[in-house]
Amino acid sequence: MRECERQEANQWQYRYYVRQVMAEAEVAVMLAEIFKPYMEQSPVSVMVRGSMERLLSRAWIEEVFEESAQDQYTRELLFSSVFGLTCQVVLGRYKSIHAAYMPQMDEIGVSLTSVYNKLNGVSTQTSAALVQRNAADCAEIIESMGGGCQPWLPGYRVRILDGNCIEATEHRLAVLRQTGSGALPGKSLVVYDPELGCVIDVVACQDGHAQERSLLGSIEPMIKPGDLWIADRNFCCRGFMETIAAKPDAFFLFRHHKGLVVSEAGKRRKVGTSATGKLFEQKVEVAGRDGAVIELRQVTIELSKATRDGETRLQLLTNLPSEVTGKKIAELYAGRWRIETAFQQIERDLNSEINTLGYPQAALFCFCVAVIAYNLFMLVHAALRAAHGEKKIAEEFSNYYLAEEIAAVHMGMMIAVPAQQWCVFAEMDASAFATLLRSLADNVQLARFKKHKRGPKKPSTRPKADPRHPHVSTAKLIAARLRK
């Protein structure tokens, strides 16, 4: 009896294996026939659009909305439709929500006013939840294809924290028409994982005047054992230090804020040099709550060149153990610029701040959609790192040209390949999708996306304008130069 059962089980496993192989073969044939021209001519466009289908499917978006929405609910207009319109604007296909809506009004089935009403009411919890879930899905695929960056500090999970203020909007709202001041629609705290190259969390706040420190309470649930949190001096406050230090094996590295009183607890000693100057270290103490004392290390960088603000030294405070050298601490803090670069890319390469969206919830939602689009770009980077090496992609690959190519190719690709055909990507598991991304990355012509690094700026020699002659004729100036 047992032998019969074993044979039956083996036959079932074999039939299952055959079905799997046939299914994978069918997928391969479909991809080869339908997507082949775009895989050959613009593989990055297929990678991004396939990633959107795999990670941002309509069902996925509606699931996140149902779990996180507080006041809104679905009646006629699906939340995924609003997300799709916003995503098309962020990726540069359209200039505004209105422009994105017009060719899809019949499919969406509601008025433009209804779209804006839904957009203006998206809760900050929903916006943040979309980023969190997207980052987790990206992490699974990046790990599956081995596309992560080298660890900054082996044994530690590095998190970079910074604030972002959305730029002032147009004064379209009635409450803004009586003021000439800039209208700030919101602020956020952003958490960046340098090993994934992705933004993994966002704390969204509708008050554009909110102090970043007032939002730190929302960061506490994110702090896990083994974390190393790196942040600028604005986050260097006693309460946040105590919060991190109270977690098992959690650490911080902050630039010292002058408002935090630090007492010397040991002699200052030189510990070497870094790329920016001489390094010194000493033990210091900070008075904690209830008379407790927080023991820290202070690493001082005596800069060989003053900062733009004229500062000649940087003082870094950390609770990292002594095994992490002062030089390594200086290197870790110097890497904090990665999040600033991410902000620049989100703002420059993606339409992250639609200044016609005056309502805070809509503006913050748009920013979070841009963060998700940035993460999809970083998923492409991860596949390229796996295929071509981390150093080459970090130094030579440009997100600007990636965004330009996607904006140029997307519309034609969607006309040639109907939307329903992209479902093949959504049906793949993480491992199969990672394998596909890796194979597409092999076909990317990196020369088309090469960064063009600008040299140092030359000082301007142009004289001040003559108020008596505010304009000149370019043609006359060129002709006069040729006559010389």
Beta strands, then each sheet from edge to edge (+ up, - down):
strand 1: 157-165
strand 2: 187-193
strand 3: 198-205
strand 4: 227-231
strand 5: 251-255
strand 6: 263-264
strand 7: 269-273
strand 8: 277-287
strand 9: 293-303
strand 10: 313-318
sheet 1: 3+ 2- 1+ 4+ 5+ 10- 9+ 8- 6+
sheet 2: 3+ 2- 1+ 4+ 5+ 10- 9+ 8- 7+
end
